[in-house]
Amino acid sequence: MSQPEAGSVPILDRAASWELLARARRIAVVGASSNPARPSHDVLRALVAAGYDCIPVNPNETEVEGIPAVATLAEAAASGHIDILDVFRRPDQTEPIAREAVAIGAGSIWLQLGVINLETARIAAEGGLAVVMDRCPAIELRLMGRG
């Protein structure tokens, strides 16, 4: 189900990440942007089009694609369990996000393409979260035939 990378930190492989996407209902997108030129905008749109209940998390936005944005993960979790936390942040900014994800009881953390931080993965995994790293859920959905 998962493959260890860089020691004992379990990172979900493609098959396990597809299972995660198949089970998920709510996805919080950290760094979601209302700017159509930003990848986070397109990914949020793709996730919504695939039927997910998405919550944009960005203190600099009021809404993204007509969906009200929240400033914090705690605000996102206040309206229900977050199955996947999709993170659009630089690798050096992800460790506090992993700690927050553990604190709110998120089901998993998904670091976007190019976002690799093994300490973030360790924090999340030790807190009971499934971890996906350096993958894009929108791309994975297309590969699954759902996007």
C-alpha positions, 0 to 999 in steps of 0.5 A: 500500500505504501512505499518507504522513501528516505528511511522509514517515512511511509509515502503512498505509491500511485496505487495507494494514492488512487485508493485515497482519491477514490475514498475521499469526499472533502479536500482542503486546498492550501494556497488555492488562488483565484488567479486563473494563471496559478496551478492551484486554481486549475487543480481546485477547478478539476477537483470540484469538477470531479465531485469533491467538496473543496475548501480553498485555504488562503488568508489572502483570498475571499473566494476561489471559483465561487467557493468561500475561502477560509484563512486557516485549516482550523476554519476549514475543519470547523465545517467537517472532516478533511480527507485530503489536505492538498498543499501548494506551498514551498517545501520549506513552508510545509512543516507547520502545515503538517502540524496543523493537519495533525492537530485538526485530524485530517486524513492525509496530506498531499504535497504537490508536484515539486513539493518534497519535504521528508520532515513534513512527511515524518510529522504527518505520518507520525501523527497518523496521516497518510502522505502523498508527495510530489504528485498532483491529484488532478493529474492522478484523477486524469490517469484514473479516467476521472478527470 
